[in-house]
Amino acid sequence: MEISFLLNAIQGKLVTGGGKGQLTGVSTDSRKIRRGEVFFALRGENYDGHKFIEEAFQKGASAAVVEQVPEKLRGASVLVQVGSTLRALGDLAKTWRNSLSGIKLAAITGSNGKTTTKEMVSSIISVNHSALKNTGNLNNLIGLPLTLLELNEKYDLAVVELGMNDFGEIRRLSEIARPDVGAITNIGRAHMEKLGSIEGVAKAKGELVEGFDEDSFFVVNADDPRVQKIAGDTNCRKITYGIESEGSFISGDSIKEKDFSGITFYMSVGGEGFPVTLHTIGMHNVMNALCAAGIAYSLGCDTDEIREGLGEFKPVHLRLEVSDTPQGFKVINDSYNANPDSVRRAIDELMRLKGCGQTVAVLGDMLELGEASESEHRGIGEYLSSSGVDYVITYGNFGAIVLDSLSNGTTGVHAATHEEAASSLKSYAGKDDLVLVKGSRGMRMEEVIKNLS
């Protein structure tokens, strides 16, 4: 990237250095910066990149984008001042993405399943294409731009997931990514602390397709009425998918779960049917696969690529991973994140896969639910009992509410630490039992599993 490209893209003030020369990359972390990169001094609630500008230059940065110019700075080559470094990072990524107009890009958001769907899409489009995807949690106003800035001429397709917890974020992310294809996996009860209600969630997710036109594709979950409503207000091409709704362009039936080894079903794409095998558990992953097929089809993939790519898909880390324990019971590790809908789905999977032993749910708090936190955790306790779960171990501030809501013979205990939860689990669960471990990301419930060994 030419330095002149950077200056034009972010409309910054050149404080030191010249406008000529090249940059080898972009970094927001002075600890990992490489020679020739430009350092963006981002600010957050608990950090300020301006404290590390000098370190970035000492490690070989060729330029830095800042909001406030340091009083003393040694070794600065090019220093650019902007009103907001976060905004500037997004503007740079947006301009870079627009300069590579030959690359088709799909963007996915939704309350549940967006990461798994993204990975399924990546598996499909990688069969015959060079494709880029975002990794880890690089799905926000920092991570997405950093992902897009990795695009170059060797790629012809890209798929990204977009995350958010407030209004306006998806709109900005969509503006930066300029997707050719968009999908909203579903609308559920997540991030209600700031969004207020499920209607607020729908409004925020719908920002993805506000700028879509007749050249854009919207892959529509026909089984979700809120997604259907968003689609009805959008003027673009639409690919529908579903299991329960009739007339969907992409559908699935004859769904069978093969214990812990996977799921088989029959997929139809525009009337062309074929068998699909997913090497993961979770009946809801059939819907994720249908969505992924719709996205891949919109990007130009055929049914052979869809079938092969889904067959090669591997489960995402910390999402319905099944493992054996030294104690003899199996654990379903679904600890990456949690909201009321995803917890219920995980409980359904626990009960569907139970064998001759007992079922145990180890649950951490569901975060970012705001005023609905108590009622939603109470609802989970009631759902555990109605589903027939034998034993519950809770961890977090709302664990007592879950336990107080248990009935019908379901019992449980509260743990103050991950270690205590693991100890309780080892004391209760035995051979042939099946255990679910789930909670919001901030609860780090995978630590319970680590303490089993």
Phi, psi and omega in degrees: 000130175287145176300326178297326177296315178301312183297319180290323184291321187257356178051047181265168178265122179283111184271314177225158177083183181248172183267012180250158180115175183239153176245141183266349181174184182232140179218147173244006184233109182295339180288334185247004186294146180245160184301134176091357182274166173257133182259125175262118181275087182279154176240142175219187181297325186240013180207160177213106182298343180295338179288347187240017180298312181297320178300319180298316179293323179296330180272003172113007178299141179268341182203161175219141176251124188226161171266323182237128181281126180297147179293319178232130181210119179261142173081010181288131176265295179234124179237124183240129181255135179224167178287324180217119179291328177295315177298319181295321178299316178296320179295321178296315180296320179298314181293321178296314179299318180294334179285345180248062188293344181281352181266121175277139185229137176247140179236137184235132169226180183147164181284328180219147170086002186291323180291314178298317179297317178301316180294324176295316178300314180302319179296322180289308187288342179280352178300314183230013183225158170268113191234146176249145175220158172276149184244161178055228180256028181279059184235013184247197185290349172258310185295318181297311177303319179298324177293312182297330180286355173273350179296143172205184188294346181286342180266145171242345178222155176212149175223131181226150171257148181241124178251161179194166170217013179206163178297147176090340184289314178296322178302313180293318179297320178293322177298321180288315186279334184045065183289144172277332181228136177229150178215139171246108188300318180186167176243118182224184184273084179221149178059031183285351178302321179256333184271344170085318185200172179293333175293324176294322176299315180299318180298316181293318179292325181295344177300337180305319190252012180301324182265009182289147178231193185294347177267353183267154175250134173244116179271114196250125173285101183288347177274353181249109184298330180288322175292321177300320180296318177300318180296324180295337180263009185246133180262084179202177176283143185231138172243116182264150175217155180176168176248317184273329184277143180272151174082010178290144179296325177238129183218167178219142175210184184052047185278127180225131177262130183256077181048235183261005187268340179153192182226137173242145175200173181250121181255142175239128178238106181060032179093348178267117185255152179196154179280147179229139174241125175253129180268059178202161175265176179102102182299331179294344179290345173295316177296321176300320180293322178295319177297315179299320179297319179296320178294312181297319178299318179294333178274359175107006180279150179260179185292330177296318178294321179297312181297314181294316182295318178294327178292333181268353181298137177245145182306146179279141182304134179068016176235104179053039174278131181254131179216156174271157180240160176300337182278351176101351177261161178264149178238132169263108182269102179238047193267007184294318180197173181201142167215172186305322181288316182291328177294317178298319178297320179294321177296319176302318181292321176303314183286328180291328185262359182298143178255232182272352181267194181267166178246138181229135175244123176252108191238130170265172181299151167265118187265170175062034178258355176060225183295344180273359186304310183295314182293323181289322177289326175297319179297325177294319177301316178295322181291322176302316181291314181295335179278343178091019176296137185282317189216145183229133174241122182250155178214126179127178185291337184254009182298322181297325179294319178299312182296321180294340183268357182286149178203189175056032175091351176283128180236174181186182182212152178258140179246139181274340181220167174298320181297319179292323177297318179295320179296317178297321180294317180294329180286328186265310189283142179231186180302140179079357175281159179235131187239134172254132175239120185208150177176167178295159186304321181295344180275345176048053185291345176298339178296332176298316181293321179299329182276004176277338183274000000 
